[in-house]
Structures are given as C-alpha cells and as structure tokens.
Amino acid sequence: MVDPSYVSGAVWFVCGFAILYLGYLIGIRGRAELHADYDESSGVDPAYVSRWVGATALLMGTLVVLYAIREVRYGFQPAALGGLLVALLVLSYVTKLIARGVGSRQS
C-alpha cells in the first residue's frame, strides 16, 4: 500500500510545477494577459505586470514544490498546510493588485 503522504506530495508537486509553468509564461515570456485581473485597456504597462506577477507566481510555485518535498519527507502536518495556504492567499492578492496597476508609476 502506498503511503498517503506520497500521494499527497505527488499532487502538490504537480500543482507546484503547473504554477511554475504559468509563472514562466507570464514572467519570462511576457504573457501578462494570462492573469485574470489584467486588463489590456487599463493602460498598465504589460512589462511591469509580467515582471512582477511572473516573479510572484514563480515564488508561489516554489513554495508549493517545497511543501510537497516537506510532506513526502515528514508527512502531513496541519500547521504547515495552513502556513502554505495563508502564504498563497496573500501572494495571490498581491498579484491581483499588481495586475490592476497598484505600485505602477503610471497609476
């Protein structure tokens, strides 16, 4: 029988790599339009959005992959999962603000 921590860790790995891939597309390839809150007609510089949202998404993906490694090694711990979820929610809100132009010199 497979340890549930391995299954859960594998799911977190897949999610983390999906987030890393989206961060790559947004940050490295300059695809700011992939973010749901980015509006091309808002006048916010797409390079600004790509750079900051992409970097934040790469950070989020890295956190998820690190959590997956931690879960495979040490098993499930509610406090670790809670910390990850809080960090992801805060970073998700930050990307939403960046996509709307908060912090941009144009706003």
N, C-alpha and C positions, 0 to 999 in steps of 0.2 A: 504494500500500500504506500502511496506517495504522501509524504508529509504535507499537510495543508499550507505550511509556510512556504514551501517550494512553489506550489500552485499560485498562491497569492503573490509571491515575489515575481513569478513569471508574468503575471498580469500587470503588475506595477512596472516591470521592465518594458513591456510592450507600450504601455501608456506613456512612459517616460521618453522612449525613443520616438513616439508619434509627436510629442510636444517638442522634442529637439528638432525633428524634421520641419515642423511648422516654424519654429524659431529660425532655422536655417533659411527657409524660403522667405520669411519676412525680413530678417536682418541682413543676410548675405546677398540674397538675390533681389532685394528691394521690392518685394511684393506686399506693400502696405495695405493694399485693398483686401487682403485675406483676413484682416481683423474686422470683426463685425461692426465695431463702432467707428471705423474710419470712413469719413465721407469725403470723396474727392472734390466735391463742390464747396467744401467748407473753407478752403483757402489755406489749410495747414500743409506745410511742406512735407511731401511724401518721404523725402530722405530723412527728415527728423523723426517721423513716425516709424519708418523702417528700422532706423538705427536703434532707437530706444525700446520700441516694442519687441523687436527681434532679440535684443540683448536680454530683456526681461523674460521672454519666452525661453531663451536658452538657459537662463538661471532656473526657471521653473522646471524644465526638463531634467536638468542636472540634479535638482533636489529630489525629484521623483525617482530617478535612477539610483541615487544614493540611498533613498529609503528602501528601494527594492533590495539592494545589497544588504542593508541592515536587517531587513525582515528575513531574508534567506539565512543569514548567519545566526541571528539571535531569536527569531520567532516574532510573533505578534505581540505588540505592547500598545495598549490604547493611548497612552500619553504620546508616544512617537507618532502615531497616526493623527492624533489631534493636532500636534505641532505642525505636521506636514499640511494638513488641511487648512489651518489658520494661515500659514505662510502662503499657500496657493491662492487663498481668497484675497489676501492683502495684495499680492502681486498681480492678480487678475484685475483688481480695482485700479491699481496703478497703470496697467496697460490701457484700461478704458479711459482714464484721464489723459494719458499721453495721446491716444488716438483722437481725442477730441481737441487737442491742441494746448492743453494746460502745460505751462512751462515753456512753450514755444515763444520765440521772440516776436513772432507775427501776431500773437494773441493779445 
